[in-house]
Amino acid sequence: MIIDLRGITDYREWKDILAAAGIREGRLHDARHTAATVLLLLGVPERAVMDVMGWSSSAMVKRYQHITAPVRMDIAERVGGLIWARPKGKAGKKSKKKKRKKGRGDDGSAGLPIPA
């Protein structure tokens, strides 16, 4: 019978670290998910995440990183800013609005206004 001593050593070291830090009990496996998600929140490139976490496949990144509500909000704000941003006029000059003919819409192909 072969016993994986490395796994037992990791487990014991993990439990010692938690106790020394005064942190509640938690699984080492869960900490890997947390670490991968924190790297996502920090904007660390996928290749660097793979290197830090010891993965050779991007499938592991997808498995361990979790999209959080703040990440979703950031995406929504960035897309909204891109779609609804007002154009900036030249410095010191006011931008002139062109008169539009009645009935002429300013929608894009999806029915969304396109910044002029």
NORKA-V866329 format. One record per residue. RES is the residue in one small letter. PHI is phi as a letter, one per 20 degrees, with the letter a starting at -180 (999 if undefined). OMEGA is omega as a letter, one per 20 degrees, with the letter a starting at -180 (999 if undefined). D_CENTER is the distance of its C-alpha to the mean C-alpha in Angstrom with 1 decimal. Layout:
res=RES phi=PHI omega=OMEGA d_center=D_CENTER
res=RES phi=PHI omega=OMEGA d_center=D_CENTER
This chain:
res=m phi=999 omega=a d_center=43.9
res=i phi=d omega=r d_center=40.9
res=i phi=d omega=r d_center=38.7
res=d phi=e omega=a d_center=35.3
res=l phi=f omega=r d_center=35.8
res=r phi=f omega=r d_center=32.5
res=g phi=f omega=r d_center=30.7
res=i phi=f omega=r d_center=33.2
res=t phi=f omega=r d_center=32.8
res=d phi=g omega=a d_center=29.0
res=y phi=f omega=a d_center=29.5
res=r phi=f omega=r d_center=32.1
res=e phi=f omega=r d_center=30.2
res=w phi=f omega=r d_center=27.1
res=k phi=f omega=r d_center=29.4
res=d phi=f omega=r d_center=31.2
res=i phi=f omega=r d_center=28.0
res=l phi=f omega=a d_center=27.0
res=a phi=f omega=a d_center=30.6
res=a phi=f omega=a d_center=30.9
res=a phi=e omega=a d_center=27.8
res=g phi=m omega=a d_center=29.0
res=i phi=d omega=a d_center=26.0
res=r phi=g omega=r d_center=26.6
res=e phi=g omega=r d_center=27.0
res=g phi=a omega=a d_center=24.0
res=r phi=e omega=r d_center=23.6
res=l phi=f omega=r d_center=22.5
res=h phi=g omega=r d_center=20.7
res=d phi=f omega=r d_center=18.5
res=a phi=f omega=r d_center=17.7
res=r phi=f omega=r d_center=16.4
res=h phi=f omega=r d_center=13.8
res=t phi=f omega=a d_center=13.0
res=a phi=f omega=a d_center=13.0
res=a phi=f omega=r d_center=10.6
res=t phi=f omega=r d_center=8.0
res=v phi=f omega=r d_center=8.9
res=l phi=f omega=r d_center=8.6
res=l phi=f omega=a d_center=4.9
res=l phi=f omega=r d_center=5.0
res=l phi=e omega=r d_center=7.6
res=g phi=m omega=r d_center=6.4
res=v phi=f omega=r d_center=9.1
res=p phi=g omega=a d_center=10.2
res=e phi=g omega=a d_center=10.8
res=r phi=f omega=r d_center=14.5
res=a phi=f omega=r d_center=14.3
res=v phi=f omega=r d_center=12.4
res=m phi=g omega=a d_center=15.2
res=d phi=f omega=a d_center=17.8
res=v phi=f omega=a d_center=16.9
res=m phi=e omega=r d_center=16.8
res=g phi=m omega=a d_center=19.8
res=w phi=d omega=r d_center=18.7
res=s phi=d omega=a d_center=20.4
res=s phi=c omega=r d_center=18.6
res=s phi=f omega=r d_center=15.2
res=a phi=f omega=r d_center=16.1
res=m phi=f omega=r d_center=15.7
res=v phi=f omega=a d_center=12.0
res=k phi=f omega=a d_center=11.7
res=r phi=f omega=a d_center=14.0
res=y phi=e omega=r d_center=12.7
res=q phi=e omega=a d_center=8.9
res=h phi=c omega=r d_center=8.4
res=i phi=f omega=a d_center=6.2
res=t phi=e omega=r d_center=7.4
res=a phi=g omega=r d_center=9.5
res=p phi=f omega=r d_center=8.2
res=v phi=f omega=r d_center=4.8
res=r phi=f omega=r d_center=7.6
res=m phi=f omega=r d_center=9.8
res=d phi=f omega=r d_center=8.2
res=i phi=f omega=a d_center=8.2
res=a phi=f omega=r d_center=11.7
res=e phi=f omega=a d_center=12.9
res=r phi=f omega=r d_center=12.2
res=v phi=f omega=r d_center=13.9
res=g phi=f omega=r d_center=16.5
res=g phi=f omega=r d_center=17.2
res=l phi=f omega=a d_center=17.8
res=i phi=f omega=a d_center=20.0
res=w phi=d omega=a d_center=21.9
res=a phi=f omega=r d_center=22.2
res=r phi=e omega=r d_center=25.8
res=p phi=f omega=r d_center=27.4
res=k phi=e omega=r d_center=28.6
res=g phi=f omega=r d_center=32.3
res=k phi=f omega=a d_center=33.9
res=a phi=g omega=r d_center=34.5
res=g phi=n omega=a d_center=37.7
res=k phi=c omega=r d_center=38.2
res=k phi=e omega=r d_center=37.5
res=s phi=f omega=a d_center=36.1
res=k phi=e omega=r d_center=38.8
res=k phi=e omega=r d_center=38.1
res=k phi=e omega=r d_center=39.9
res=k phi=f omega=r d_center=42.0
res=r phi=d omega=r d_center=41.0
res=k phi=f omega=a d_center=43.5
res=k phi=f omega=r d_center=43.7
res=g phi=n omega=a d_center=41.9
res=r phi=e omega=a d_center=39.6
res=g phi=e omega=r d_center=36.0
res=d phi=c omega=a d_center=32.9
res=d phi=e omega=r d_center=30.6
res=g phi=e omega=a d_center=28.5
res=s phi=f omega=r d_center=28.9
res=a phi=e omega=r d_center=26.6
res=g phi=n omega=r d_center=28.6
res=l phi=e omega=r d_center=26.1
res=p phi=f omega=r d_center=27.6
res=i phi=d omega=r d_center=27.0
res=p phi=g omega=a d_center=27.0
res=a phi=e omega=999 d_center=30.3
